[in-house]
C-alpha cells in the first residue's frame, strides 16, 4: 500500500471555495485504479492534512498524472495555497483495533462463562 500525506496551508478567505475543489478531487480520486481512501482534516492552527491510500504504484501514478488533477493542482498553487508539503510512503506495518470488536469478544467470553456455570 502507498500512502500520500499532503499538508497545506490556505490563503485567508478561500476555505469554502477550496473545499468545493477538494470535494471534486475526492470524487475523482475514488475512480482511480487501486484507490482505497482519501480523507482531509483541518487543524486548529490552519494546516490542512490530506491522507490518500492506494493499493499500488500504478493507481497512484494514474492519480498523479490525471489531467483534471493536474489542472486542480495548478489552480491551487495560484489561488489557494500559501504552502504545501507532499510525502509518499510505503506501508511497512499495520495494526488495527476497534473497541466494538473488543466489547463483542468480552461479551462472548462472558456468555461462555455464564453457560459453563449453568
Rosetta silent file (secondary structure, phi, psi, omega in degrees, C-alpha in Angstrom):
SEQUENCE: XXXXXXXXXXXXXXXXXXXXXXXXXXXXXXXXXXXXXXXXXXXXXXXXXXXXXXXXXXXXXXXXXXXXXXXXXXXXXXXXXXXXXXXXXXXXXXXXXXXXXXXXXXXXXXXXXXXXXX
SCORE:     score description
SCORE:     0.000 S_00000001
   1 L     0.000  142.187  175.695    0.000    0.000    0.000 S_00000001
   2 E  -112.230  136.178 -178.645    1.130    3.544   -0.772 S_00000001
   3 E  -123.506  125.839  175.556    0.121    6.421    1.451 S_00000001
   4 E  -105.046  127.432  174.890    0.355   10.061    0.430 S_00000001
   5 E  -109.786  115.586 -177.208    0.379   12.661    3.188 S_00000001
   6 E  -115.271  114.390 -178.870   -0.391   16.089    1.772 S_00000001
   7 E  -110.668  135.844 -178.730   -0.017   19.030    4.150 S_00000001
   8 E  -149.673  163.145  172.752   -1.011   22.535    3.113 S_00000001
   9 E  -128.395  139.040 -176.200   -1.938   25.971    4.346 S_00000001
  10 E  -100.091  151.741  170.517   -4.563   28.090    2.677 S_00000001
  11 L   -66.298  156.226 -177.577   -4.690   31.774    1.908 S_00000001
  12 L   -71.442  145.014  175.364   -7.254   33.586    4.024 S_00000001
  13 L    80.684    7.339 -177.198  -10.838   33.727    2.831 S_00000001
  14 L  -114.798    1.997 -171.789  -10.658   30.816    0.355 S_00000001
  15 H   -57.483  -48.922 -177.594  -11.547   27.836    2.523 S_00000001
  16 H   -61.861  -44.386  178.634  -15.146   27.332    1.333 S_00000001
  17 H   -64.313  -40.897  179.187  -14.199   27.641   -2.334 S_00000001
  18 H   -63.210  -41.938 -179.144  -11.220   25.337   -1.796 S_00000001
  19 H   -60.536  -35.581  177.016  -13.388   22.692   -0.105 S_00000001
  20 H   -62.413  -41.506  177.197  -15.588   22.585   -3.238 S_00000001
  21 H   -65.557  -42.331  178.911  -12.494   21.800   -5.318 S_00000001
  22 H   -61.850  -40.104  178.187  -11.381   19.174   -2.786 S_00000001
  23 H   -59.664  -42.184  178.332  -14.794   17.520   -2.953 S_00000001
  24 H   -65.569  -42.379 -179.200  -14.428   17.182   -6.726 S_00000001
  25 H   -66.994  -35.332  177.208  -10.877   15.807   -6.393 S_00000001
  26 H   -62.748  -44.505  178.404  -12.033   13.311   -3.751 S_00000001
  27 H   -64.332  -40.249  179.614  -14.717   12.017   -6.111 S_00000001
  28 H   -67.049  -43.702 -179.481  -12.203   11.835   -8.966 S_00000001
  29 H   -58.680  -37.072 -178.372   -9.573   10.041   -6.854 S_00000001
  30 L   -64.489  -15.836  179.135  -12.132    7.368   -5.983 S_00000001
  31 L   -90.203   -5.805 -177.279  -12.337    6.438   -9.678 S_00000001
  32 L   -77.787  147.004  178.257   -8.621    5.663   -9.959 S_00000001
  33 L   -63.724  137.512  177.522   -7.468    2.022  -10.074 S_00000001
  34 L    78.605    4.531  178.660   -6.269    0.765   -6.699 S_00000001
  35 E   -64.120  135.697  176.781   -7.824    3.665   -4.799 S_00000001
  36 E  -112.263  -57.117 -178.189   -8.523    2.820   -1.139 S_00000001
  37 E  -159.287  165.841 -176.844   -9.371    6.032    0.699 S_00000001
  38 E  -154.701  115.294 -179.424   -8.979    9.788    0.792 S_00000001
  39 E  -135.591  143.206  178.454   -9.548   11.919    3.901 S_00000001
  40 E  -126.264  148.040 -176.955   -8.819   15.528    4.720 S_00000001
  41 E  -139.375  143.337  171.657   -8.590   17.335    8.039 S_00000001
  42 E  -106.143  128.845  177.182   -8.174   20.944    9.132 S_00000001
  43 L   -87.122  161.238  179.667   -6.056   21.526   12.245 S_00000001
  44 L   -59.581  -28.554 -178.430   -6.739   24.298   14.748 S_00000001
  45 L   -86.296    5.992  176.575   -3.623   26.136   13.549 S_00000001
  46 L    96.991  -10.213  178.608   -4.946   26.292    9.960 S_00000001
  47 E   -73.109  141.506  174.278   -2.924   23.463    8.484 S_00000001
  48 E  -109.443  135.974  178.038   -4.829   21.042    6.267 S_00000001
  49 E  -124.659  127.585  176.568   -3.729   17.399    6.112 S_00000001
  50 E  -118.913  134.052  178.563   -4.972   15.001    3.448 S_00000001
  51 E  -118.306  123.569 -179.738   -4.217   11.282    3.557 S_00000001
  52 E  -122.401  132.918 -179.709   -4.662    9.262    0.366 S_00000001
  53 E  -118.128  133.214  174.196   -4.215    5.484    0.175 S_00000001
  54 E  -127.620  147.133  178.933   -3.625    3.426   -2.970 S_00000001
  55 L   -69.362  -32.437 -172.637   -3.106   -0.314   -3.272 S_00000001
  56 L  -151.883  165.006 -178.412   -0.290    0.027   -5.834 S_00000001
  57 H   -60.420  -37.091 -177.775    2.038    2.382   -7.684 S_00000001
  58 H   -60.601  -42.180  178.781    0.037    2.161  -10.921 S_00000001
  59 H   -66.253  -43.471  177.643   -3.043    3.630   -9.252 S_00000001
  60 H   -62.296  -40.415  178.337   -1.067    6.408   -7.612 S_00000001
  61 H   -63.292  -41.923  178.198    0.579    7.169  -10.968 S_00000001
  62 H   -60.456  -40.170  177.982   -2.854    7.340  -12.648 S_00000001
  63 H   -67.584  -46.346 -178.262   -3.940    9.834   -9.991 S_00000001
  64 H   -61.893  -33.387 -174.793   -0.740   11.865  -10.208 S_00000001
  65 L  -102.402    4.360  178.244   -0.970   12.152  -13.999 S_00000001
  66 L   -64.029  130.154 -174.173   -4.737   12.683  -14.307 S_00000001
  67 H   -59.976  -43.907 -179.741   -5.313   15.831  -16.372 S_00000001
  68 H   -65.903  -37.519  177.263   -8.090   17.237  -14.186 S_00000001
  69 H   -65.156  -42.103  178.666   -5.996   16.624  -11.054 S_00000001
  70 H   -61.751  -42.781  178.198   -3.001   18.381  -12.630 S_00000001
  71 H   -64.328  -39.683  177.630   -5.180   21.392  -13.502 S_00000001
  72 H   -63.980  -38.061  177.689   -6.562   21.490   -9.952 S_00000001
  73 H   -62.829  -44.012  178.865   -3.001   21.455   -8.598 S_00000001
  74 H   -61.016  -46.483  179.253   -2.059   24.437  -10.783 S_00000001
  75 H   -60.173  -43.865 -178.285   -5.165   26.333   -9.684 S_00000001
  76 H   -63.322  -40.301  177.948   -4.481   25.554   -6.027 S_00000001
  77 H   -64.854  -37.357 -178.175   -0.895   26.846   -6.240 S_00000001
  78 H   -76.387  -39.253 -166.486   -2.105   30.061   -7.888 S_00000001
  79 H  -111.311  -32.114 -167.946   -5.233   30.698   -5.857 S_00000001
  80 L  -111.771  -39.614 -170.573   -5.432   28.715   -2.600 S_00000001
  81 E   -90.075  141.804  164.727   -2.106   27.655   -1.069 S_00000001
  82 E   -95.084  -25.860  177.338    0.438   29.647    0.835 S_00000001
  83 E  -167.011  160.149  172.117    2.498   26.450    1.130 S_00000001
  84 E  -155.253  163.940 -178.544    2.300   22.666    0.854 S_00000001
  85 E  -147.646  129.363 -177.910    4.357   19.550    1.523 S_00000001
  86 E  -118.809  133.252  173.980    3.838   16.081   -0.006 S_00000001
  87 E  -128.441  129.945  175.406    5.174   12.773    1.334 S_00000001
  88 E  -112.389  124.156 -172.032    4.595    9.429   -0.398 S_00000001
  89 E  -125.342  151.181  173.215    5.192    6.460    1.883 S_00000001
  90 E  -101.468  132.930  179.900    5.111    2.682    1.580 S_00000001
  91 L   -71.209  121.847  177.996    3.265    0.833    4.325 S_00000001
  92 L   -97.917  -34.294 -175.868    5.692   -1.358    6.258 S_00000001
  93 L  -152.894  151.099  179.406    3.473   -2.454    9.121 S_00000001
  94 L  -143.931  141.411  176.643   -0.133   -2.060   10.173 S_00000001
  95 L  -136.904  139.948 -178.643   -2.027   -2.655   13.404 S_00000001
  96 L  -131.640  151.656  175.140   -5.763   -2.203   13.965 S_00000001
  97 L  -149.976  137.109  172.414   -8.095   -2.090   16.946 S_00000001
  98 L  -130.699  121.534 -178.517  -11.830   -1.460   17.215 S_00000001
  99 H   -58.025  -35.706  179.656  -13.360   -1.117   20.666 S_00000001
 100 H   -59.179  -43.856  178.363  -16.622   -2.569   19.388 S_00000001
 101 H   -62.022  -41.194 -179.785  -14.839   -5.807   18.452 S_00000001
 102 H   -64.658  -40.674  179.060  -13.222   -5.969   21.892 S_00000001
 103 H   -64.574  -43.380  178.575  -16.599   -5.456   23.595 S_00000001
 104 H   -61.624  -40.482  178.859  -18.170   -8.192   21.481 S_00000001
 105 H   -64.086  -42.495  178.777  -15.297  -10.523   22.368 S_00000001
 106 H   -63.864  -41.967  179.057  -15.719   -9.726   26.079 S_00000001
 107 H   -64.250  -41.911  178.929  -19.461  -10.339   25.879 S_00000001
 108 H   -62.365  -42.733  178.006  -18.896  -13.620   24.088 S_00000001
 109 H   -63.538  -42.004  178.707  -16.377  -14.666   26.756 S_00000001
 110 H   -64.542  -39.178  177.800  -18.808  -13.609   29.488 S_00000001
 111 H   -64.576  -39.357  178.533  -21.630  -15.553   27.850 S_00000001
 112 H   -65.134  -39.715 -179.734  -19.375  -18.621   27.705 S_00000001
 113 H   -65.210  -41.210  177.776  -18.515  -18.225   31.388 S_00000001
 114 H   -65.519  -41.150  179.795  -22.204  -17.988   32.325 S_00000001
 115 H   -64.616  -35.877 -179.255  -23.029  -21.009   30.167 S_00000001
 116 H   -68.852  -32.842 -179.531  -20.224  -23.010   31.837 S_00000001
 117 H   -75.332  -24.905 -175.986  -21.634  -22.188   35.284 S_00000001
 118 L   -74.631    0.000    0.000  -25.156  -23.358   34.331 S_00000001
